[in-house]
């Protein structure tokens, strides 16, 4: 990154940084400058064991061993991705705690290259202590491990600085993108430290890695890789991204979502079957795209709130007409609040399930359109959604291409899947500009729908398979029906 030399620094360019070595003197000068200018605001100051979880350990980079520090100390943290597949490198376990506490013991064992490099780098920078989850958490200690994982936000925040191994490879020097955990079920625990920080930032309870306040938005994640409709991780509901051991995205994008991300049209009252046995209505931010307004308030209005801005937006009269003709709108949602008692009863058998009234329709999947990576490999597919009149009504978004190919319909075989409405939305900015240019104004409003696998229960109990969108005006042509859905 290149900045201007003006009094107010401005980012002027970003280019790939290719260097054959680390200039440790330069890095040291940056760290010193940060320490002098920011007075500890950017990283942790000296800390002590009382501020960190029990059993906290560090690597002594001077002695090449793992110790439990005493007194006041400061340390560096490493954030990196574990190797995919078989991994013969050592990790801290009950059976080797004493061995790895011996000075120079880390020189005698097999470590991932990125860890060896991080230890060397810290030593060269004059940093005695380094925290790495693999070597500083006893991986098979079910007593201390949960507490340490749950405190990862504190551990990283207390570090003087963090080294991030963001390398473009899946070899053992580090992984780009999502972290590959050594044990798949650790994904929720590993996220709990981040969850602690997000809970405060979002001012919201977190449910299996999703902020309760924004659940109508955050249910709409994509999984371009292989997945299991029953979920890859035991005891995690399928509606949470935590249930997928593959990377997930939103709207098929890997970048940070834009300002329109939270701007949905609320159409659902969500309830939650808490694993502790309680059942409650979720505290969800209800809104009508740009306006924070409850479904109840919307239902008392004759017309929907107008939207600001003029580019690529349908007229107010058209919006009100189209939504009133849609089987699921704020007025219908308010009238359909009563949950099916049988569904409430069955939900108790599925801890962590979401329970809500919505409209459901059966659709078939058309032929896929594929996405390729930078090397030309097919990585994911979109597919059209087709109703009983053979009319294309929407899109199934960013799923494993092999799954699409084996489940799409053709002239000989018709395969039907259940889709449930989650929320409403506007098309993204560029799509709605194109729709407006072509005078397809009725296409600008969409419904976020979830493809589900129904379980053999009388109430509508289901698991998530994928996510997509249906043109709002076409939902009435899909023969939708109201159901109380138990999403587990």
KAUR-V15350 format. One record per residue. N is the residue number from 1. PSI is psi in degrees with one decimal (none if undefined). D_LAST is the distance of its C-alpha to the last C-alpha in Angstrom with 1 decimal. Layout:
# KAUR-V15350
N,PSI,D_LAST ; N,PSI,D_LAST
This chain:
# KAUR-V15350
1,135.5,45.0 ; 2,131.5,48.4 ; 3,155.3,49.3 ; 4,162.6,52.4 ; 5,13.0,55.1 ; 6,168.4,55.3 ; 7,-40.7,55.1 ; 8,107.2,51.6 ; 9,136.0,49.9 ; 10,131.7,48.2 ; 11,121.0,46.0 ; 12,-26.5,48.2 ; 13,155.7,46.5 ; 14,125.0,43.8 ; 15,157.7,44.7 ; 16,132.6,43.4 ; 17,106.8,45.0 ; 18,109.8,46.6 ; 19,144.1,48.7 ; 20,-11.5,50.0 ; 21,164.9,49.9 ; 22,129.2,48.9 ; 23,93.5,51.7 ; 24,-29.8,51.1 ; 25,-40.9,54.0 ; 26,-44.4,52.4 ; 27,-42.0,49.0 ; 28,-39.2,50.8 ; 29,-36.8,52.6 ; 30,-45.2,49.4 ; 31,-40.8,47.8 ; 32,-41.9,51.1 ; 33,-41.2,51.3 ; 34,-43.5,47.7 ; 35,-41.7,48.7 ; 36,-41.5,51.9 ; 37,-34.8,50.6 ; 38,-5.4,47.3 ; 39,45.7,48.2 ; 40,3.1,44.9 ; 41,-29.1,42.7 ; 42,-21.1,41.1 ; 43,174.0,40.3 ; 44,146.2,40.5 ; 45,-174.2,43.8 ; 46,138.0,45.0 ; 47,-179.3,42.6 ; 48,172.0,42.5 ; 49,-28.6,40.3 ; 50,-22.4,39.7 ; 51,-0.3,37.7 ; 52,161.7,35.4 ; 53,155.3,33.0 ; 54,143.6,34.6 ; 55,14.9,35.7 ; 56,131.0,36.0 ; 57,160.3,38.0 ; 58,155.1,39.8 ; 59,126.7,41.7 ; 60,104.8,45.4 ; 61,-17.7,46.4 ; 62,-33.5,50.1 ; 63,-7.1,49.8 ; 64,51.0,46.9 ; 65,175.5,45.1 ; 66,125.8,42.1 ; 67,161.9,43.1 ; 68,109.3,41.9 ; 69,155.6,43.8 ; 70,160.9,46.0 ; 71,-149.7,47.5 ; 72,139.6,46.8 ; 73,164.1,45.6 ; 74,156.9,44.0 ; 75,166.1,41.9 ; 76,148.2,40.3 ; 77,150.3,36.6 ; 78,129.7,35.4 ; 79,120.6,32.2 ; 80,178.2,31.7 ; 81,133.8,29.4 ; 82,153.9,29.5 ; 83,141.7,30.9 ; 84,140.0,28.7 ; 85,-164.4,29.2 ; 86,136.4,31.7 ; 87,108.9,33.1 ; 88,1.0,36.1 ; 89,150.6,36.8 ; 90,151.3,37.0 ; 91,159.5,34.5 ; 92,125.2,35.1 ; 93,167.6,34.4 ; 94,-37.0,35.8 ; 95,-14.8,38.3 ; 96,11.4,39.9 ; 97,-49.0,39.8 ; 98,-40.0,43.5 ; 99,-46.5,44.5 ; 100,-8.1,43.0 ; 101,-12.8,44.6 ; 102,132.7,48.0 ; 103,137.6,49.8 ; 104,8.2,49.6 ; 105,-30.8,47.0 ; 106,-15.8,44.7 ; 107,-16.8,47.6 ; 108,1.4,47.4 ; 109,165.3,43.8 ; 110,120.1,41.8 ; 111,151.1,39.8 ; 112,147.0,38.0 ; 113,-38.7,40.5 ; 114,-32.0,38.7 ; 115,-43.5,38.9 ; 116,-43.4,42.6 ; 117,-40.0,43.3 ; 118,-40.2,41.6 ; 119,-45.5,43.7 ; 120,-42.8,46.8 ; 121,-44.8,46.2 ; 122,-41.1,45.7 ; 123,-43.8,48.8 ; 124,-28.2,50.7 ; 125,-0.6,49.6 ; 126,22.4,50.7 ; 127,112.3,47.3 ; 128,-39.2,47.4 ; 129,139.3,43.8 ; 130,133.3,40.6 ; 131,125.7,37.0 ; 132,127.3,34.7 ; 133,-41.7,31.4 ; 134,-36.8,32.2 ; 135,-6.6,35.5 ; 136,-4.6,35.0 ; 137,127.7,31.9 ; 138,107.0,32.3 ; 139,-24.8,29.4 ; 140,18.6,29.3 ; 141,101.8,29.9 ; 142,-4.4,26.8 ; 143,-52.5,28.8 ; 144,-26.6,30.0 ; 145,-47.2,27.5 ; 146,-40.2,24.6 ; 147,-38.1,27.1 ; 148,-42.2,28.7 ; 149,-40.8,25.5 ; 150,-20.7,24.4 ; 151,18.7,27.9 ; 152,-31.9,28.1 ; 153,-40.0,28.6 ; 154,-40.9,31.6 ; 155,-48.1,32.9 ; 156,-37.6,33.0 ; 157,-30.4,34.3 ; 158,-12.5,37.1 ; 159,149.7,38.3 ; 160,-41.9,41.5 ; 161,167.4,39.9 ; 162,132.7,37.2 ; 163,124.7,37.9 ; 164,117.5,35.2 ; 165,72.1,35.3 ; 166,76.4,34.2 ; 167,146.7,35.9 ; 168,63.5,35.5 ; 169,155.2,35.0 ; 170,16.8,32.6 ; 171,-176.8,35.4 ; 172,15.5,35.7 ; 173,0.4,37.4 ; 174,164.8,34.0 ; 175,141.4,31.2 ; 176,162.1,30.6 ; 177,-136.2,27.3 ; 178,149.2,24.3 ; 179,136.9,24.9 ; 180,105.2,24.5 ; 181,151.2,23.7 ; 182,-33.6,25.5 ; 183,122.1,22.4 ; 184,-36.8,19.1 ; 185,-9.7,17.3 ; 186,-8.0,19.8 ; 187,-42.3,18.4 ; 188,-40.8,16.5 ; 189,-41.5,19.6 ; 190,-30.5,21.9 ; 191,-12.6,20.4 ; 192,-32.9,20.7 ; 193,-44.6,24.4 ; 194,-38.8,23.8 ; 195,-38.2,21.1 ; 196,-43.5,23.8 ; 197,-40.1,26.1 ; 198,-32.5,23.7 ; 199,-43.4,22.8 ; 200,-41.5,26.5 ; 201,-42.7,27.0 ; 202,-12.5,24.2 ; 203,50.1,24.9 ; 204,145.3,21.2 ; 205,151.8,18.8 ; 206,130.7,16.6 ; 207,105.1,12.8 ; 208,48.0,12.0 ; 209,3.5,15.0 ; 210,130.7,14.6 ; 211,123.3,17.1 ; 212,-40.7,15.8 ; 213,-32.4,18.9 ; 214,30.9,18.3 ; 215,-31.0,14.5 ; 216,-28.7,15.6 ; 217,-46.5,17.5 ; 218,-9.8,15.6 ; 219,-16.7,12.5 ; 220,49.1,15.2 ; 221,153.5,15.8 ; 222,152.4,17.3 ; 223,93.8,17.4 ; 224,-15.7,20.9 ; 225,-179.9,20.9 ; 226,147.5,19.5 ; 227,168.7,15.8 ; 228,127.2,13.5 ; 229,-16.0,10.8 ; 230,0.2,9.1 ; 231,142.1,9.8 ; 232,-15.5,13.2 ; 233,127.9,12.7 ; 234,141.4,11.8 ; 235,13.7,9.8 ; 236,125.0,8.6 ; 237,151.3,5.1 ; 238,-20.7,6.0 ; 239,-14.5,6.8 ; 240,141.7,9.4 ; 241,-21.5,12.7 ; 242,-24.0,13.0 ; 243,-13.0,10.9 ; 244,129.0,13.8 ; 245,-3.3,17.2 ; 246,162.3,19.0 ; 247,147.2,20.4 ; 248,156.7,18.6 ; 249,175.1,20.6 ; 250,129.0,20.5 ; 251,26.4,22.4 ; 252,12.1,23.5 ; 253,139.8,25.7 ; 254,-16.5,26.4 ; 255,167.7,28.6 ; 256,132.0,27.7 ; 257,150.9,26.4 ; 258,-175.9,29.2 ; 259,-20.5,29.8 ; 260,-4.4,28.0 ; 261,-44.5,24.6 ; 262,-4.7,23.6 ; 263,77.3,25.5 ; 264,170.4,22.9 ; 265,114.5,23.3 ; 266,128.5,21.0 ; 267,6.0,19.7 ; 268,139.8,16.6 ; 269,110.8,16.3 ; 270,138.9,13.1 ; 271,160.1,12.1 ; 272,127.3,10.2 ; 273,95.5,9.5 ; 274,140.1,11.5 ; 275,-19.8,11.7 ; 276,0.3,15.3 ; 277,-15.1,14.6 ; 278,161.5,15.5 ; 279,128.7,14.0 ; 280,157.5,15.4 ; 281,134.7,16.0 ; 282,148.6,15.6 ; 283,83.8,18.9 ; 284,137.9,18.6 ; 285,113.8,21.8 ; 286,139.4,22.5 ; 287,164.6,25.1 ; 288,85.0,26.9 ; 289,-98.1,27.4 ; 290,-16.0,30.4 ; 291,127.8,30.3 ; 292,109.6,28.3 ; 293,140.0,28.1 ; 294,158.7,25.8 ; 295,-37.5,24.4 ; 296,-46.0,26.7 ; 297,-39.4,29.7 ; 298,-39.8,29.0 ; 299,-20.9,28.9 ; 300,-5.6,32.3 ; 301,149.0,33.9 ; 302,-35.9,35.7 ; 303,153.4,35.2 ; 304,155.5,32.5 ; 305,135.6,33.6 ; 306,152.9,35.9 ; 307,138.8,35.0 ; 308,157.0,37.5 ; 309,152.9,39.1 ; 310,-14.9,40.5 ; 311,124.1,39.7 ; 312,26.6,37.3 ; 313,140.9,36.1 ; 314,159.3,36.4 ; 315,154.7,38.8 ; 316,-40.8,37.6 ; 317,-39.1,38.8 ; 318,-43.2,36.8 ; 319,-47.8,33.6 ; 320,-41.3,33.9 ; 321,-48.3,34.8 ; 322,-42.5,32.0 ; 323,-36.4,29.3 ; 324,-25.8,30.7 ; 325,-15.0,30.7 ; 326,134.7,27.0 ; 327,-24.1,24.8 ; 328,110.4,22.4 ; 329,173.5,24.4 ; 330,-34.5,24.8 ; 331,-43.7,26.9 ; 332,-40.3,24.5 ; 333,-42.2,21.5 ; 334,-35.0,23.6 ; 335,-26.1,24.6 ; 336,43.4,21.1 ; 337,-30.0,19.9 ; 338,123.3,19.6 ; 339,146.8,16.1 ; 340,121.9,16.2 ; 341,-35.8,16.9 ; 342,-38.5,15.3 ; 343,-40.1,11.9 ; 344,-41.6,12.6 ; 345,-45.5,13.7 ; 346,-32.8,10.8 ; 347,-30.2,8.3 ; 348,-20.6,10.6 ; 349,-7.7,9.7 ; 350,76.9,6.2 ; 351,137.8,7.8 ; 352,3.7,6.8 ; 353,153.0,4.3 ; 354,140.5,6.5 ; 355,128.3,8.7 ; 356,153.6,11.6 ; 357,133.7,14.4 ; 358,174.3,15.3 ; 359,145.8,17.3 ; 360,140.2,16.2 ; 361,152.8,18.7 ; 362,125.7,19.3 ; 363,158.0,21.0 ; 364,161.1,22.5 ; 365,129.4,23.0 ; 366,-170.6,26.5 ; 367,145.1,28.5 ; 368,154.3,27.4 ; 369,125.3,29.4 ; 370,154.7,29.3 ; 371,140.4,29.4 ; 372,154.4,31.7 ; 373,-173.7,32.3 ; 374,-19.7,35.8 ; 375,5.2,36.9 ; 376,6.4,36.1 ; 377,136.3,33.2 ; 378,123.2,30.4 ; 379,-25.6,27.2 ; 380,166.3,24.9 ; 381,144.7,25.1 ; 382,161.6,24.5 ; 383,150.9,24.7 ; 384,151.3,25.7 ; 385,132.0,23.5 ; 386,135.7,25.7 ; 387,-174.5,25.7 ; 388,-16.5,27.4 ; 389,11.9,30.7 ; 390,30.7,30.5 ; 391,132.7,30.4 ; 392,123.1,28.7 ; 393,-12.0,26.5 ; 394,-161.5,24.6 ; 395,132.4,23.4 ; 396,130.6,20.6 ; 397,130.3,20.9 ; 398,70.0,21.6 ; 399,167.5,20.0 ; 400,124.2,21.4 ; 401,-33.0,24.6 ; 402,-36.2,24.5 ; 403,-44.7,21.2 ; 404,-45.6,22.5 ; 405,-32.4,25.8 ; 406,-8.6,24.3 ; 407,-2.1,22.1 ; 408,156.0,24.4 ; 409,156.4,26.5 ; 410,-170.9,30.3 ; 411,-30.2,33.2 ; 412,-34.7,32.8 ; 413,127.4,29.0 ; 414,119.9,26.6 ; 415,126.7,22.9 ; 416,142.0,20.5 ; 417,151.1,17.0 ; 418,137.0,14.9 ; 419,134.2,14.8 ; 420,142.9,13.6 ; 421,135.0,15.7 ; 422,-41.7,14.6 ; 423,175.4,18.2 ; 424,166.7,21.8 ; 425,162.3,24.1 ; 426,150.2,27.6 ; 427,154.6,28.4 ; 428,163.9,29.4 ; 429,-47.5,33.0 ; 430,-35.6,34.7 ; 431,-42.1,32.9 ; 432,-27.2,33.7 ; 433,-41.5,37.3 ; 434,-41.5,37.5 ; 435,-41.3,36.1 ; 436,-39.6,38.6 ; 437,-37.8,41.4 ; 438,6.4,40.8 ; 439,33.7,40.5 ; 440,61.3,37.0 ; 441,-29.2,36.0 ; 442,-13.6,33.4 ; 443,-10.6,31.4 ; 444,-31.4,31.1 ; 445,136.0,28.2 ; 446,163.2,24.8 ; 447,131.5,21.2 ; 448,122.6,18.4 ; 449,149.3,16.0 ; 450,128.6,12.9 ; 451,129.3,13.1 ; 452,157.1,10.2 ; 453,117.0,10.3 ; 454,135.3,10.2 ; 455,157.4,9.9 ; 456,65.8,13.2 ; 457,153.6,12.6 ; 458,-50.3,14.9 ; 459,162.6,12.5 ; 460,85.3,10.6 ; 461,131.0,7.2 ; 462,165.3,6.2 ; 463,148.8,5.5 ; 464,139.9,7.8 ; 465,-49.0,11.4 ; 466,-175.4,13.8 ; 467,153.1,15.3 ; 468,-170.9,18.6 ; 469,147.8,21.0 ; 470,136.6,22.8 ; 471,124.7,26.2 ; 472,-42.7,25.8 ; 473,-20.9,28.9 ; 474,-6.1,27.7 ; 475,-34.5,24.4 ; 476,-20.2,26.6 ; 477,5.9,27.8 ; 478,10.6,24.4 ; 479,52.7,24.4 ; 480,153.8,21.3 ; 481,151.0,20.1 ; 482,134.7,18.4 ; 483,152.9,15.1 ; 484,112.5,12.8 ; 485,131.3,9.4 ; 486,106.9,6.2 ; 487,109.3,3.8 ; 488,none,0.0
